[in-house]
Amino acid sequence: MSNLSNFTVLDSAEDVAAAAAAEISDALWKGARTLVLAGGTTPKRAYELLSAMEVEWGRVSVLFGDERCVRPDHPESNYRMAREALLDRVAPATVYRMPAELGPEEGAELYEKVVARLTPLDVVVLGVGEDGHTASLFPGHPVLEAPGLVAGIHDSPKPPPERVTLTLHALQAARIVIILATGAGKAGAVAKARRGEVPSGMIAGARWLIDRAAAGE
C-alpha cells in the first residue's frame, strides 16, 4: 500500500472494496448520519462487504449520487443495485431514492428538496468512469456549472442520455468523499484527476482508494 497525498494505492480491487467498506463503517460509527451511494462494480462489492459489518443502520439515511432515468427495478438502476447489495440486508432508517423515472426535471426538482434538508452530506461514495466522470458529471458538460444541489441531464455522453445527478457544488460541500477506481482502464482517468482536469478531480480533499492497475503500476 502506498499513499500519495489523498490517493491510497492498494494491491487489488478486492482490497479497494474492503478499504472502502471499512472507511464507511468507521465514519458511520463516528457519527455520520447520511451516506450517499454510487453505482458501479467496485462500489457494489464495497456495499456487499459493508452489509456484513456492525453498523447502527437505524441512525443512517441513505441517498444517491446519481441515477439513470429508468424504473427502480430496471437492471441499469443504481438504486436496484444498492438495494440488492446492501439496503435489503441492513435496513437503514431512511432511504431516499432518486425518482429519476419521472424524468430529469421532475426527478431533480423533487430530490433537490430532499438534499437541501440534509446538507452538508456526511459521507459520499463515488466511482470514476474511464473518461474521468463521477456521479453523472462528465468532462466539459454544462452541468458542471449547474447551481443548486441536484441537476437533470438530457444529453449524457454515456447512455442512457437522461439522468439525475448531484451537482459538483453538492459534492464539494460534503464532509467526507471517498472515490473508488480499479482496473487498468481507469489509469488515464486517475492521472487526469490528479491534475484536476476531469470532474472526479475537482473535489478538494476527496479520499481516493485505487488499485495498482488504476494507479498505472
CYANA upper distance limits for C-alpha pairs under 8 A (distance plus 0.5 A):
  1 MET  CA      8 THR  CA      7.42
  1 MET  CA      9 VAL  CA      5.87
  1 MET  CA     10 LEU  CA      5.36
  1 MET  CA     11 ASP  CA      7.21
  2 SER  CA      8 THR  CA      6.25
  2 SER  CA      9 VAL  CA      5.62
  2 SER  CA     10 LEU  CA      7.54
  3 ASN  CA      7 PHE  CA      5.99
  3 ASN  CA      8 THR  CA      4.86
  3 ASN  CA      9 VAL  CA      6.64
  4 LEU  CA      8 THR  CA      6.93
  6 ASN  CA    205 GLY  CA      7.50
  6 ASN  CA    206 ALA  CA      7.26
  6 ASN  CA    207 ARG  CA      5.72
  6 ASN  CA    208 TRP  CA      6.41
  7 PHE  CA    207 ARG  CA      6.93
  7 PHE  CA    208 TRP  CA      5.14
  7 PHE  CA    209 LEU  CA      6.63
  7 PHE  CA    210 ILE  CA      7.68
  8 THR  CA    207 ARG  CA      8.31
  8 THR  CA    208 TRP  CA      6.53
  8 THR  CA    209 LEU  CA      5.56
  8 THR  CA    210 ILE  CA      6.73
  9 VAL  CA    209 LEU  CA      6.75
  9 VAL  CA    210 ILE  CA      5.54
  9 VAL  CA    211 ASP  CA      5.78
  9 VAL  CA    212 ARG  CA      6.52
  9 VAL  CA    215 ALA  CA      7.38
 10 LEU  CA     15 ASP  CA      6.63
 10 LEU  CA     16 VAL  CA      6.70
 10 LEU  CA    209 LEU  CA      7.76
 10 LEU  CA    210 ILE  CA      6.59
 10 LEU  CA    211 ASP  CA      5.18
 10 LEU  CA    212 ARG  CA      6.63
 11 ASP  CA     15 ASP  CA      6.91
 11 ASP  CA     16 VAL  CA      8.42
 11 ASP  CA    211 ASP  CA      5.92
 11 ASP  CA    212 ARG  CA      6.08
 12 SER  CA     16 VAL  CA      6.92
 12 SER  CA    182 THR  CA      8.20
 12 SER  CA    211 ASP  CA      5.57
 12 SER  CA    212 ARG  CA      7.17
 12 SER  CA    213 ALA  CA      8.47
 13 ALA  CA     17 ALA  CA      6.76
 13 ALA  CA     42 THR  CA      7.51
 13 ALA  CA    182 THR  CA      6.07
 13 ALA  CA    183 GLY  CA      7.84
 13 ALA  CA    210 ILE  CA      8.10
 13 ALA  CA    211 ASP  CA      6.26
 14 GLU  CA     18 ALA  CA      6.65
 14 GLU  CA     45 ARG  CA      8.20
 15 ASP  CA     19 ALA  CA      6.54
 15 ASP  CA    211 ASP  CA      8.18
 16 VAL  CA     20 ALA  CA      6.59
 16 VAL  CA     42 THR  CA      8.26
 16 VAL  CA     46 ALA  CA      8.46
 16 VAL  CA    180 LEU  CA      7.70
 16 VAL  CA    182 THR  CA      8.14
 16 VAL  CA    209 LEU  CA      6.38
 16 VAL  CA    210 ILE  CA      6.62
 16 VAL  CA    211 ASP  CA      6.88
 17 ALA  CA     21 ALA  CA      6.68
 17 ALA  CA     42 THR  CA      6.57
 17 ALA  CA     43 PRO  CA      7.26
 17 ALA  CA     45 ARG  CA      6.32
 17 ALA  CA     46 ALA  CA      4.77
 17 ALA  CA     49 LEU  CA      8.06
 18 ALA  CA     22 ALA  CA      6.71
 18 ALA  CA     46 ALA  CA      6.54
 18 ALA  CA     49 LEU  CA      7.10
 19 ALA  CA     23 GLU  CA      6.67
 19 ALA  CA    209 LEU  CA      8.10
 20 ALA  CA     24 ILE  CA      6.62
 20 ALA  CA     46 ALA  CA      6.58
 20 ALA  CA    178 ILE  CA      7.93
 20 ALA  CA    180 LEU  CA      8.27
 20 ALA  CA    209 LEU  CA      7.74
 21 ALA  CA     25 SER  CA      6.57
 21 ALA  CA     46 ALA  CA      5.62
 21 ALA  CA     47 TYR  CA      7.17
 21 ALA  CA     49 LEU  CA      6.66
 21 ALA  CA     50 LEU  CA      5.38
 22 ALA  CA     26 ASP  CA      6.54
 22 ALA  CA     50 LEU  CA      7.76
 23 GLU  CA     27 ALA  CA      6.66
 24 ILE  CA     28 LEU  CA      6.76
 24 ILE  CA     50 LEU  CA      8.29
 24 ILE  CA    123 VAL  CA      7.84
 25 SER  CA     29 TRP  CA      6.70
 25 SER  CA     50 LEU  CA      7.43
 25 SER  CA     53 MET  CA      7.74
 25 SER  CA     54 GLU  CA      8.24
 25 SER  CA     55 VAL  CA      6.88
 26 ASP  CA     30 LYS  CA      6.70
 27 ALA  CA     31 GLY  CA      7.05
 27 ALA  CA     32 ALA  CA      6.13
 27 ALA  CA    123 VAL  CA      7.97
 28 LEU  CA     32 ALA  CA      5.05
 28 LEU  CA     33 ARG  CA      7.06
 28 LEU  CA     55 VAL  CA      7.53
 28 LEU  CA     56 GLU  CA      8.26
 28 LEU  CA     60 VAL  CA      8.18
 29 TRP  CA     55 VAL  CA      7.20
 29 TRP  CA     56 GLU  CA      7.87
 32 ALA  CA     60 VAL  CA      8.11
 32 ALA  CA    122 ASP  CA      6.03
 32 ALA  CA    123 VAL  CA      7.44
 33 ARG  CA     59 ARG  CA      6.65
 33 ARG  CA     60 VAL  CA      5.22
 33 ARG  CA     61 SER  CA      6.58
 33 ARG  CA    122 ASP  CA      7.04
 34 THR  CA     60 VAL  CA      6.25
 34 THR  CA     61 SER  CA      5.34
 34 THR  CA     62 VAL  CA      6.33
 34 THR  CA     63 LEU  CA      7.74
 34 THR  CA    118 LEU  CA      8.09
 34 THR  CA    121 LEU  CA      6.48
 34 THR  CA    122 ASP  CA      5.75
 34 THR  CA    123 VAL  CA      6.77
 35 LEU  CA     60 VAL  CA      7.58
 35 LEU  CA     61 SER  CA      6.79
 35 LEU  CA     62 VAL  CA      5.37
 35 LEU  CA     63 LEU  CA      6.60
 35 LEU  CA    121 LEU  CA      7.88
 35 LEU  CA    122 ASP  CA      6.91
 35 LEU  CA    123 VAL  CA      5.40
 35 LEU  CA    124 VAL  CA      6.43
 35 LEU  CA    125 VAL  CA      8.22
 36 VAL  CA     62 VAL  CA      6.27
 36 VAL  CA     63 LEU  CA      5.02
 36 VAL  CA     64 PHE  CA      5.38
 36 VAL  CA     65 GLY  CA      6.45
 36 VAL  CA    121 LEU  CA      8.16
 36 VAL  CA    123 VAL  CA      6.64
 36 VAL  CA    124 VAL  CA      5.04
 36 VAL  CA    125 VAL  CA      6.43
 37 LEU  CA     43 PRO  CA      8.49
 37 LEU  CA     62 VAL  CA      7.72
 37 LEU  CA     63 LEU  CA      6.71
 37 LEU  CA     64 PHE  CA      5.28
 37 LEU  CA     65 GLY  CA      6.45
 37 LEU  CA     82 ALA  CA      8.04
 37 LEU  CA    124 VAL  CA      6.99
 37 LEU  CA    125 VAL  CA      5.82
 37 LEU  CA    126 LEU  CA      7.58
 38 ALA  CA     43 PRO  CA      7.01
 38 ALA  CA     64 PHE  CA      6.77
 38 ALA  CA     65 GLY  CA      6.16
 38 ALA  CA     66 ASP  CA      7.46
 38 ALA  CA     78 ASN  CA      7.52
 38 ALA  CA    125 VAL  CA      6.25
 38 ALA  CA    126 LEU  CA      5.71
 38 ALA  CA    127 GLY  CA      6.89
 38 ALA  CA    135 ALA  CA      7.41
 39 GLY  CA     43 PRO  CA      6.91
 39 GLY  CA     44 LYS  CA      7.46
 39 GLY  CA     66 ASP  CA      8.47
 39 GLY  CA     78 ASN  CA      5.47
 39 GLY  CA     81 MET  CA      7.74
 39 GLY  CA     82 ALA  CA      7.99
 39 GLY  CA    126 LEU  CA      8.34
 39 GLY  CA    127 GLY  CA      7.61
 40 GLY  CA     44 LYS  CA      6.63
 40 GLY  CA     78 ASN  CA      8.43
 40 GLY  CA    127 GLY  CA      7.07
 41 THR  CA     45 ARG  CA      6.97
 42 THR  CA     46 ALA  CA      6.86
 42 THR  CA    127 GLY  CA      8.11
 42 THR  CA    180 LEU  CA      7.43
 42 THR  CA    181 ALA  CA      7.89
 42 THR  CA    182 THR  CA      7.63
 43 PRO  CA     47 TYR  CA      6.69
 43 PRO  CA    125 VAL  CA      8.12
 43 PRO  CA    126 LEU  CA      8.19
 43 PRO  CA    127 GLY  CA      7.43
 43 PRO  CA    180 LEU  CA      7.66
 44 LYS  CA     48 GLU  CA      6.86
 44 LYS  CA     81 MET  CA      7.66
 44 LYS  CA     82 ALA  CA      7.41
 44 LYS  CA     85 ALA  CA      6.77
 45 ARG  CA     49 LEU  CA      6.88
 45 ARG  CA     85 ALA  CA      8.19
 46 ALA  CA     50 LEU  CA      6.53
 47 TYR  CA     51 SER  CA      6.53
 47 TYR  CA     82 ALA  CA      7.84
 47 TYR  CA     85 ALA  CA      6.34
 47 TYR  CA     86 LEU  CA      5.88
 48 GLU  CA     52 ALA  CA      7.64
 48 GLU  CA     85 ALA  CA      5.64
 48 GLU  CA     86 LEU  CA      6.38
 49 LEU  CA     53 MET  CA      7.57
 50 LEU  CA     86 LEU  CA      7.93
 51 SER  CA     85 ALA  CA      8.19
 51 SER  CA     86 LEU  CA      5.96
 51 SER  CA     89 ARG  CA      6.78
 51 SER  CA     90 VAL  CA      6.65
 56 GLU  CA     60 VAL  CA      7.91
 57 TRP  CA     90 VAL  CA      7.15
 57 TRP  CA     91 ALA  CA      7.17
 57 TRP  CA     92 PRO  CA      5.15
 57 TRP  CA     93 ALA  CA      6.79
 58 GLY  CA     91 ALA  CA      8.06
 58 GLY  CA     92 PRO  CA      5.96
 58 GLY  CA     93 ALA  CA      5.01
 59 ARG  CA     92 PRO  CA      7.78
 59 ARG  CA     93 ALA  CA      6.46
 60 VAL  CA     92 PRO  CA      6.11
 60 VAL  CA     93 ALA  CA      6.10
 60 VAL  CA     94 THR  CA      7.30
 61 SER  CA     92 PRO  CA      6.81
 61 SER  CA     93 ALA  CA      6.39
 61 SER  CA     94 THR  CA      5.15
 61 SER  CA     95 VAL  CA      6.27
 61 SER  CA     96 TYR  CA      7.88
 62 VAL  CA     92 PRO  CA      7.53
 62 VAL  CA     94 THR  CA      6.76
 62 VAL  CA     95 VAL  CA      5.24
 62 VAL  CA     96 TYR  CA      6.50
 63 LEU  CA     95 VAL  CA      6.75
 63 LEU  CA     96 TYR  CA      5.54
 63 LEU  CA     97 ARG  CA      6.88
 63 LEU  CA     98 MET  CA      8.23
 64 PHE  CA     79 TYR  CA      8.20
 64 PHE  CA     96 TYR  CA      7.94
 64 PHE  CA     97 ARG  CA      7.25
 64 PHE  CA     98 MET  CA      7.15
 65 GLY  CA    124 VAL  CA      8.10
 65 GLY  CA    125 VAL  CA      8.40
 65 GLY  CA    126 LEU  CA      7.95
 65 GLY  CA    135 ALA  CA      6.09
 65 GLY  CA    165 THR  CA      6.42
 65 GLY  CA    166 LEU  CA      5.92
 66 ASP  CA     78 ASN  CA      8.25
 66 ASP  CA     98 MET  CA      7.99
 66 ASP  CA    135 ALA  CA      5.76
 66 ASP  CA    136 SER  CA      6.51
 66 ASP  CA    163 ARG  CA      7.73
 66 ASP  CA    164 VAL  CA      6.01
 66 ASP  CA    165 THR  CA      4.55
 66 ASP  CA    166 LEU  CA      6.61
 67 GLU  CA     77 SER  CA      7.20
 67 GLU  CA     78 ASN  CA      6.44
 67 GLU  CA     79 TYR  CA      8.01
 67 GLU  CA     98 MET  CA      6.98
 67 GLU  CA    100 ALA  CA      6.76
 67 GLU  CA    136 SER  CA      8.36
 67 GLU  CA    163 ARG  CA      6.22
 67 GLU  CA    164 VAL  CA      5.85
 67 GLU  CA    165 THR  CA      6.94
 68 ARG  CA     76 GLU  CA      7.75
 68 ARG  CA     77 SER  CA      6.79
 68 ARG  CA     78 ASN  CA      7.91
 68 ARG  CA    100 ALA  CA      6.90
 68 ARG  CA    101 GLU  CA      8.27
 68 ARG  CA    160 PRO  CA      7.19
 68 ARG  CA    162 GLU  CA      6.84
 68 ARG  CA    163 ARG  CA      4.90
 68 ARG  CA    164 VAL  CA      6.97
 69 CYS  CA    100 ALA  CA      5.07
 69 CYS  CA    101 GLU  CA      5.13
 69 CYS  CA    102 LEU  CA      7.75
 69 CYS  CA    103 GLY  CA      6.44
 69 CYS  CA    104 PRO  CA      7.44
 69 CYS  CA    160 PRO  CA      8.11
 69 CYS  CA    162 GLU  CA      6.00
 69 CYS  CA    163 ARG  CA      5.57
 69 CYS  CA    164 VAL  CA      7.58
 70 VAL  CA     74 HIS  CA      6.72
 70 VAL  CA     76 GLU  CA      7.78
 70 VAL  CA     77 SER  CA      6.89
 70 VAL  CA    100 ALA  CA      7.08
 70 VAL  CA    101 GLU  CA      5.32
 71 ARG  CA     77 SER  CA      7.51
 71 ARG  CA    100 ALA  CA      8.19
 71 ARG  CA    101 GLU  CA      5.67
 72 PRO  CA     77 SER  CA      6.20
 72 PRO  CA     79 TYR  CA      6.68
 72 PRO  CA     80 ARG  CA      6.39
 72 PRO  CA    101 GLU  CA      7.88
 73 ASP  CA     77 SER  CA      7.21
 73 ASP  CA     80 ARG  CA      6.23
 74 HIS  CA     80 ARG  CA      7.56
 75 PRO  CA     80 ARG  CA      7.62
 75 PRO  CA     81 MET  CA      8.29
 76 GLU  CA     80 ARG  CA      8.37
 77 SER  CA     81 MET  CA      7.01
 78 ASN  CA     82 ALA  CA      6.68
 79 TYR  CA     83 ARG  CA      6.44
 79 TYR  CA     97 ARG  CA      7.22
 79 TYR  CA     98 MET  CA      8.43
 80 ARG  CA     84 GLU  CA      6.71
 81 MET  CA     85 ALA  CA      6.56
 82 ALA  CA     86 LEU  CA      6.01
 82 ALA  CA     87 LEU  CA      6.68
 83 ARG  CA     87 LEU  CA      4.88
 83 ARG  CA     88 ASP  CA      5.90
 84 GLU  CA     88 ASP  CA      6.55
 84 GLU  CA     89 ARG  CA      8.26
 85 ALA  CA     89 ARG  CA      7.99
 86 LEU  CA     90 VAL  CA      6.82
 87 LEU  CA     91 ALA  CA      5.99
 87 LEU  CA     92 PRO  CA      7.27
 96 TYR  CA    114 VAL  CA      8.14
 98 MET  CA    107 GLY  CA      7.13
 98 MET  CA    108 ALA  CA      8.43
 98 MET  CA    111 TYR  CA      6.71
 98 MET  CA    164 VAL  CA      8.07
 99 PRO  CA    107 GLY  CA      5.53
 99 PRO  CA    110 LEU  CA      8.12
 99 PRO  CA    111 TYR  CA      7.90
100 ALA  CA    104 PRO  CA      6.74
100 ALA  CA    106 GLU  CA      8.29
100 ALA  CA    107 GLY  CA      5.16
100 ALA  CA    108 ALA  CA      7.91
100 ALA  CA    163 ARG  CA      7.25
100 ALA  CA    164 VAL  CA      6.55
101 GLU  CA    107 GLY  CA      7.70
102 LEU  CA    106 GLU  CA      6.49
102 LEU  CA    107 GLY  CA      6.07
103 GLY  CA    107 GLY  CA      6.13
103 GLY  CA    152 GLY  CA      8.43
103 GLY  CA    162 GLU  CA      7.80
103 GLY  CA    163 ARG  CA      8.15
104 PRO  CA    108 ALA  CA      6.39
104 PRO  CA    151 ALA  CA      8.01
104 PRO  CA    152 GLY  CA      4.64
104 PRO  CA    153 ILE  CA      6.32
104 PRO  CA    154 HIS  CA      7.35
104 PRO  CA    162 GLU  CA      6.75
104 PRO  CA    163 ARG  CA      6.25
104 PRO  CA    164 VAL  CA      6.02
105 GLU  CA    109 GLU  CA      6.56
105 GLU  CA    151 ALA  CA      8.13
105 GLU  CA    152 GLY  CA      5.92
106 GLU  CA    110 LEU  CA      6.60
107 GLY  CA    111 TYR  CA      6.67
107 GLY  CA    152 GLY  CA      7.78
107 GLY  CA    164 VAL  CA      7.12
108 ALA  CA    112 GLU  CA      6.43
108 ALA  CA    150 VAL  CA      5.97
108 ALA  CA    151 ALA  CA      5.84
108 ALA  CA    152 GLY  CA      5.91
108 ALA  CA    164 VAL  CA      6.33
108 ALA  CA    165 THR  CA      7.98
109 GLU  CA    113 LYS  CA      7.46
109 GLU  CA    150 VAL  CA      7.93
109 GLU  CA    151 ALA  CA      8.39
110 LEU  CA    114 VAL  CA      7.51
111 TYR  CA    115 VAL  CA      6.72
111 TYR  CA    150 VAL  CA      7.28
112 GLU  CA    116 ALA  CA      6.44
112 GLU  CA    148 GLY  CA      8.20
112 GLU  CA    149 LEU  CA      6.48
112 GLU  CA    150 VAL  CA      5.82
113 LYS  CA    117 ARG  CA      7.08
114 VAL  CA    118 LEU  CA      7.35
115 VAL  CA    119 THR  CA      6.53
115 VAL  CA    149 LEU  CA      7.47
115 VAL  CA    150 VAL  CA      8.41
116 ALA  CA    149 LEU  CA      7.72
119 THR  CA    170 ALA  CA      8.46
119 THR  CA    174 ALA  CA      8.03
120 PRO  CA    170 ALA  CA      8.17
120 PRO  CA    173 ALA  CA      6.47
120 PRO  CA    174 ALA  CA      5.73
120 PRO  CA    175 ARG  CA      7.22
121 LEU  CA    170 ALA  CA      8.50
121 LEU  CA    173 ALA  CA      7.91
121 LEU  CA    174 ALA  CA      5.23
121 LEU  CA    175 ARG  CA      6.73
121 LEU  CA    176 ILE  CA      8.50
122 ASP  CA    174 ALA  CA      6.37
122 ASP  CA    175 ARG  CA      5.44
122 ASP  CA    176 ILE  CA      6.39
123 VAL  CA    174 ALA  CA      7.38
123 VAL  CA    175 ARG  CA      6.87
123 VAL  CA    176 ILE  CA      5.25
123 VAL  CA    177 VAL  CA      6.37
123 VAL  CA    178 ILE  CA      8.08
124 VAL  CA    171 LEU  CA      8.02
124 VAL  CA    174 ALA  CA      7.47
124 VAL  CA    176 ILE  CA      6.69
124 VAL  CA    177 VAL  CA      5.22
124 VAL  CA    178 ILE  CA      6.68
125 VAL  CA    177 VAL  CA      6.53
125 VAL  CA    178 ILE  CA      5.44
125 VAL  CA    179 ILE  CA      6.50
125 VAL  CA    180 LEU  CA      8.18
126 LEU  CA    134 THR  CA      6.91
126 LEU  CA    135 ALA  CA      7.01
126 LEU  CA    177 VAL  CA      7.88
126 LEU  CA    178 ILE  CA      6.65
126 LEU  CA    179 ILE  CA      5.18
126 LEU  CA    180 LEU  CA      6.75
127 GLY  CA    134 THR  CA      6.40
127 GLY  CA    135 ALA  CA      7.58
127 GLY  CA    179 ILE  CA      6.08
127 GLY  CA    180 LEU  CA      5.51
127 GLY  CA    181 ALA  CA      6.72
128 VAL  CA    132 GLY  CA      6.23
128 VAL  CA    133 HIS  CA      6.16
128 VAL  CA    134 THR  CA      5.44
128 VAL  CA    135 ALA  CA      8.26
128 VAL  CA    179 ILE  CA      7.78
128 VAL  CA    180 LEU  CA      7.27
128 VAL  CA    181 ALA  CA      6.45
128 VAL  CA    186 LYS  CA      7.99
128 VAL  CA    189 ALA  CA      8.06
128 VAL  CA    200 SER  CA      7.19
129 GLY  CA    133 HIS  CA      5.63
129 GLY  CA    134 THR  CA      6.97
129 GLY  CA    186 LYS  CA      7.44
129 GLY  CA    189 ALA  CA      7.73
130 GLU  CA    185 GLY  CA      6.63
130 GLU  CA    186 LYS  CA      5.51
130 GLU  CA    187 ALA  CA      8.44
130 GLU  CA    188 GLY  CA      7.62
130 GLU  CA    189 ALA  CA      6.01
131 ASP  CA    138 PHE  CA      8.23
131 ASP  CA    139 PRO  CA      7.81
131 ASP  CA    188 GLY  CA      8.38
131 ASP  CA    189 ALA  CA      6.23
131 ASP  CA    198 VAL  CA      8.33
132 GLY  CA    138 PHE  CA      7.83
132 GLY  CA    139 PRO  CA      7.47
132 GLY  CA    186 LYS  CA      8.46
132 GLY  CA    189 ALA  CA      5.01
132 GLY  CA    190 VAL  CA      7.63
132 GLY  CA    192 LYS  CA      7.67
132 GLY  CA    193 ALA  CA      7.26
132 GLY  CA    198 VAL  CA      5.83
132 GLY  CA    199 PRO  CA      6.91
132 GLY  CA    200 SER  CA      6.34
132 GLY  CA    201 GLY  CA      8.38
133 HIS  CA    137 LEU  CA      5.98
133 HIS  CA    138 PHE  CA      5.08
133 HIS  CA    139 PRO  CA      6.66
133 HIS  CA    198 VAL  CA      7.12
133 HIS  CA    199 PRO  CA      6.05
133 HIS  CA    200 SER  CA      6.26
134 THR  CA    138 PHE  CA      7.48
134 THR  CA    199 PRO  CA      6.86
134 THR  CA    200 SER  CA      5.71
135 ALA  CA    165 THR  CA      6.79
135 ALA  CA    166 LEU  CA      7.66
136 SER  CA    156 SER  CA      8.10
136 SER  CA    163 ARG  CA      7.66
136 SER  CA    164 VAL  CA      7.82
136 SER  CA    165 THR  CA      5.98
136 SER  CA    166 LEU  CA      8.32
137 LEU  CA    141 HIS  CA      7.68
137 LEU  CA    143 VAL  CA      7.25
137 LEU  CA    144 LEU  CA      6.77
137 LEU  CA    165 THR  CA      7.84
137 LEU  CA    167 THR  CA      7.99
137 LEU  CA    168 LEU  CA      7.92
137 LEU  CA    199 PRO  CA      6.82
138 PHE  CA    143 VAL  CA      8.50
138 PHE  CA    144 LEU  CA      8.06
138 PHE  CA    156 SER  CA      8.09
138 PHE  CA    157 PRO  CA      8.07
138 PHE  CA    198 VAL  CA      8.25
138 PHE  CA    199 PRO  CA      7.01
139 PRO  CA    198 VAL  CA      5.97
139 PRO  CA    199 PRO  CA      6.50
140 GLY  CA    144 LEU  CA      7.99
142 PRO  CA    146 ALA  CA      7.61
143 VAL  CA    151 ALA  CA      7.62
143 VAL  CA    153 ILE  CA      7.91
143 VAL  CA    167 THR  CA      7.95
144 LEU  CA    167 THR  CA      7.43
144 LEU  CA    168 LEU  CA      6.62
144 LEU  CA    199 PRO  CA      8.19
145 GLU  CA    168 LEU  CA      8.24
146 ALA  CA    151 ALA  CA      7.28
146 ALA  CA    167 THR  CA      6.99
146 ALA  CA    168 LEU  CA      8.30
147 PRO  CA    167 THR  CA      7.92
147 PRO  CA    169 HIS  CA      7.86
148 GLY  CA    167 THR  CA      7.51
148 GLY  CA    169 HIS  CA      7.67
148 GLY  CA    170 ALA  CA      7.98
149 LEU  CA    166 LEU  CA      6.21
149 LEU  CA    167 THR  CA      5.69
149 LEU  CA    168 LEU  CA      8.43
149 LEU  CA    169 HIS  CA      7.01
149 LEU  CA    170 ALA  CA      5.48
150 VAL  CA    164 VAL  CA      7.64
150 VAL  CA    165 THR  CA      6.15
150 VAL  CA    166 LEU  CA      4.87
150 VAL  CA    167 THR  CA      5.75
150 VAL  CA    170 ALA  CA      8.12
151 ALA  CA    164 VAL  CA      6.32
151 ALA  CA    165 THR  CA      5.96
151 ALA  CA    166 LEU  CA      6.78
151 ALA  CA    167 THR  CA      6.68
152 GLY  CA    162 GLU  CA      7.99
152 GLY  CA    163 ARG  CA      6.40
152 GLY  CA    164 VAL  CA      4.99
152 GLY  CA    165 THR  CA      6.92
153 ILE  CA    161 PRO  CA      7.68
153 ILE  CA    162 GLU  CA      5.85
153 ILE  CA    163 ARG  CA      5.56
153 ILE  CA    164 VAL  CA      6.57
153 ILE  CA    165 THR  CA      8.26
154 HIS  CA    161 PRO  CA      5.98
154 HIS  CA    162 GLU  CA      4.89
154 HIS  CA    163 ARG  CA      7.19
155 ASP  CA    161 PRO  CA      5.23
155 ASP  CA    162 GLU  CA      6.79
156 SER  CA    160 PRO  CA      7.44
156 SER  CA    161 PRO  CA      4.76
156 SER  CA    162 GLU  CA      6.91
156 SER  CA    163 ARG  CA      7.78
157 PRO  CA    161 PRO  CA      7.13
166 LEU  CA    170 ALA  CA      6.62
166 LEU  CA    171 LEU  CA      7.41
167 THR  CA    171 LEU  CA      6.97
168 LEU  CA    172 GLN  CA      6.51
168 LEU  CA    199 PRO  CA      8.31
168 LEU  CA    202 MET  CA      8.50
168 LEU  CA    203 ILE  CA      8.25
169 HIS  CA    173 ALA  CA      6.77
170 ALA  CA    174 ALA  CA      7.10
171 LEU  CA    177 VAL  CA      8.09
171 LEU  CA    203 ILE  CA      7.48
172 GLN  CA    202 MET  CA      8.41
172 GLN  CA    203 ILE  CA      5.68
172 GLN  CA    204 ALA  CA      7.33
176 ILE  CA    206 ALA  CA      7.40
176 ILE  CA    207 ARG  CA      8.23
177 VAL  CA    205 GLY  CA      8.11
177 VAL  CA    206 ALA  CA      5.33
177 VAL  CA    207 ARG  CA      6.51
178 ILE  CA    206 ALA  CA      6.41
178 ILE  CA    207 ARG  CA      5.24
178 ILE  CA    208 TRP  CA      6.37
178 ILE  CA    209 LEU  CA      7.74
179 ILE  CA    206 ALA  CA      7.34
179 ILE  CA    207 ARG  CA      6.52
179 ILE  CA    208 TRP  CA      5.23
179 ILE  CA    209 LEU  CA      6.68
180 LEU  CA    208 TRP  CA      6.51
180 LEU  CA    209 LEU  CA      5.59
180 LEU  CA    210 ILE  CA      6.39
181 ALA  CA    186 LYS  CA      6.95
181 ALA  CA    190 VAL  CA      8.16
181 ALA  CA    208 TRP  CA      8.17
181 ALA  CA    209 LEU  CA      7.07
181 ALA  CA    210 ILE  CA      5.35
181 ALA  CA    211 ASP  CA      7.48
181 ALA  CA    214 ALA  CA      6.80
182 THR  CA    186 LYS  CA      6.91
182 THR  CA    210 ILE  CA      6.04
182 THR  CA    211 ASP  CA      5.75
182 THR  CA    212 ARG  CA      8.36
182 THR  CA    213 ALA  CA      7.13
182 THR  CA    214 ALA  CA      5.62
183 GLY  CA    187 ALA  CA      7.76
183 GLY  CA    211 ASP  CA      7.40
183 GLY  CA    212 ARG  CA      8.31
183 GLY  CA    213 ALA  CA      5.44
183 GLY  CA    214 ALA  CA      5.42
184 ALA  CA    213 ALA  CA      5.00
184 ALA  CA    214 ALA  CA      5.38
184 ALA  CA    215 ALA  CA      8.29
184 ALA  CA    216 GLY  CA      7.19
185 GLY  CA    214 ALA  CA      7.43
186 LYS  CA    190 VAL  CA      6.66
186 LYS  CA    213 ALA  CA      8.44
186 LYS  CA    214 ALA  CA      5.61
187 ALA  CA    191 ALA  CA      6.74
187 ALA  CA    213 ALA  CA      7.27
187 ALA  CA    214 ALA  CA      4.66
187 ALA  CA    215 ALA  CA      6.06
187 ALA  CA    216 GLY  CA      5.80
188 GLY  CA    192 LYS  CA      6.79
188 GLY  CA    214 ALA  CA      8.40
189 ALA  CA    193 ALA  CA      6.52
189 ALA  CA    198 VAL  CA      8.15
190 VAL  CA    194 ARG  CA      6.69
190 VAL  CA    214 ALA  CA      7.29
190 VAL  CA    215 ALA  CA      7.41
191 ALA  CA    195 ARG  CA      7.16
191 ALA  CA    215 ALA  CA      8.30
192 LYS  CA    196 GLY  CA      6.78
192 LYS  CA    197 GLU  CA      5.75
192 LYS  CA    198 VAL  CA      6.64
192 LYS  CA    201 GLY  CA      7.81
193 ALA  CA    197 GLU  CA      6.24
193 ALA  CA    198 VAL  CA      5.98
193 ALA  CA    199 PRO  CA      7.87
193 ALA  CA    200 SER  CA      6.33
193 ALA  CA    201 GLY  CA      4.34
193 ALA  CA    202 MET  CA      7.92
194 ARG  CA    201 GLY  CA      6.53
195 ARG  CA    201 GLY  CA      7.59
196 GLY  CA    200 SER  CA      8.38
196 GLY  CA    201 GLY  CA      5.03
196 GLY  CA    202 MET  CA      6.12
197 GLU  CA    201 GLY  CA      7.03
197 GLU  CA    202 MET  CA      8.17
198 VAL  CA    202 MET  CA      7.30
199 PRO  CA    203 ILE  CA      8.19
210 ILE  CA    214 ALA  CA      6.52
210 ILE  CA    215 ALA  CA      7.10
211 ASP  CA    215 ALA  CA      6.78
212 ARG  CA    216 GLY  CA      6.83
212 ARG  CA    217 GLU  CA      5.66
213 ALA  CA    217 GLU  CA      6.12
